[in-house]
Amino acid sequence: MQLQRRQGGIHSEAIWLFSILAVFLTVNLLTASLSPTVWMDEVTLSDPAINLRLFGRFTSSAWYVQSDQDFWSGYPPLYSLLLSTWLWLAPISPTGVRSLNFVLMALSCLTLWSALRHSQIVRTQSARLLFVTLILCGFSTSFSYRSGRPDTLGVLLVSLLALLVICKSSRLRLALIFAVGSLLPWAGLQLVIYVAILTAITVAITRTVSRVSLFLAAGVAAGGIALCLFYAAAGTLSAFIASVRYHTMLSSEQGLVRASPLTVIHRMLINSDYSSLDFSSLLLLPILAICVVLVCRRTQENRQLLLFFVLVVIVVPPTLRLLGKYPIYYFWMSYIPMSFLATYVVDRAESLGKYVMVAAVGLICAASSLGLPMRIALALAEAGGRDYGEVSAYVKSALNPTDKAFVDYAAYYPSKLRAEKVYVPIYLDIISDA
């Protein structure tokens, strides 16, 4: 009887999970072209994939380091290569490009849910489903998967690592950890730094270097070497290094390495873009404080695990900001761990008291409402002025197939399908040099 109840509970939870993911995919696919407006990062990271799909050349006329004749090396290529394949199934449009991120985010949530269910760290079904909902509705995460950037690929890879870490030890598990680790440099160098921070925190807490950490580090090293050899063979390694350097402190803070700690903190504060704050994370900060109190209790269940996630939330943002930047589309690195802590508090509400439970649920609801629901509501309210069909119709009437067009980012997709060549503002430096 207990086995039947357990199986029935799992089936019920799975049905709810897939219902949440189905609603998530439907809502986002129907509103993808409304918000956000097509912007620079989306175009610069999609253009190489679209060129490969349309013309069979991995080049870009939307990058500031290379010409449109060079093999594109502006960003690790895994996402663009995956997007190029996806565009054989999806149309070349805002919805088509962004739909890949919706699928990657759904797979990430499915993976994280599996990790929680198999580990039983979060014991109740409702709390695990709440965790998925909180991730999908977050302010930073909803921007990441709706903005046409490659960040959701990083979310999926880190989610796979989380699932592998809690699996039973085996040679296959270690091989898969090595394989996923080798993909991290190809998906984004910020992921290498992120996973290095996670590993360092784990080693500091456990005071041991596990086989998992060694195989992960070996995989990352192998992937990084392979990536460098890949660009070296294409003759564009220097262009890749120049592109990476531009997004680090080395580009604008030449004296930062020799500066005092107070100078470093001062520069970080005055140069931060506070309009890119994750409002969902801000609302969950009181729950972080609750978890700090729990960690201080020596008898607390899962004390080391809670300490790990608390340190991740505290350490990751300033470290990445110090090394380069921590914009809104990187906030998932701290928001998802914070979402776990919020879910854990709700899951253990019986031992924490009624008032803590009410406060935690209220904060979670508020944090969720400021993300996807707010974005959808604003997009629908302004739908008349955000109709991408009108942009497409105008571009088709204004351009001919033999034209070379210089367009704003918002007009990129229909221009790409209409004109012979399309250039965007970020390419002006290359045009000027030519």
HELIX and SHEET records of a PDB file:
HELIX    1   1 GLN A    2  THR A   31  1                                  30    
HELIX    2   2 MET A   40  PHE A   55  1                                  16    
HELIX    3   3 LEU A   78  TRP A   86  1                                   9    
HELIX    4   4 PRO A   94  SER A  119  1                                  26    
HELIX    5   5 GLN A  125  CYS A  137  1                                  13    
HELIX    6   6 PHE A  139  ARG A  146  1                                   8    
HELIX    7   7 ASP A  151  ILE A  166  1                                  16    
HELIX    8   8 ARG A  171  ALA A  187  1                                  17    
HELIX    9   9 LEU A  189  THR A  206  1                                  18    
HELIX   10  10 ARG A  211  ALA A  234  1                                  24    
HELIX   11  11 LEU A  237  TYR A  246  1                                  10    
HELIX   12  12 MET A  249  SER A  252  1                                   4    
HELIX   13  13 PRO A  261  ILE A  270  1                                  10    
HELIX   14  14 TYR A  274  SER A  276  5                                   3    
HELIX   15  15 PHE A  279  CYS A  296  1                                  18    
HELIX   16  16 ARG A  303  LEU A  323  1                                  21    
HELIX   17  17 ILE A  328  TYR A  330  5                                   3    
HELIX   18  18 TRP A  332  ASP A  347  1                                  16    
HELIX   19  19 ALA A  349  LEU A  352  1                                   4    
HELIX   20  20 LYS A  354  SER A  369  1                                  16    
HELIX   21  21 LEU A  372  ALA A  381  1                                  10    
HELIX   22  22 ALA A  383  GLY A  385  5                                   3    
HELIX   23  23 TYR A  388  ALA A  398  1                                  11    
HELIX   24  24 TYR A  409  ALA A  411  5                                   3    
HELIX   25  25 TYR A  412  ARG A  418  1                                   7    
HELIX   26  26 PRO A  425  TYR A  427  5                                   3    
HELIX   27  27 LEU A  428  ASP A  433  1                                   6    
SHEET    1   A 2 LYS A 404  PHE A 406  0                                        
SHEET    2   A 2 LYS A 421  TYR A 423  1                                        
END                                                                             
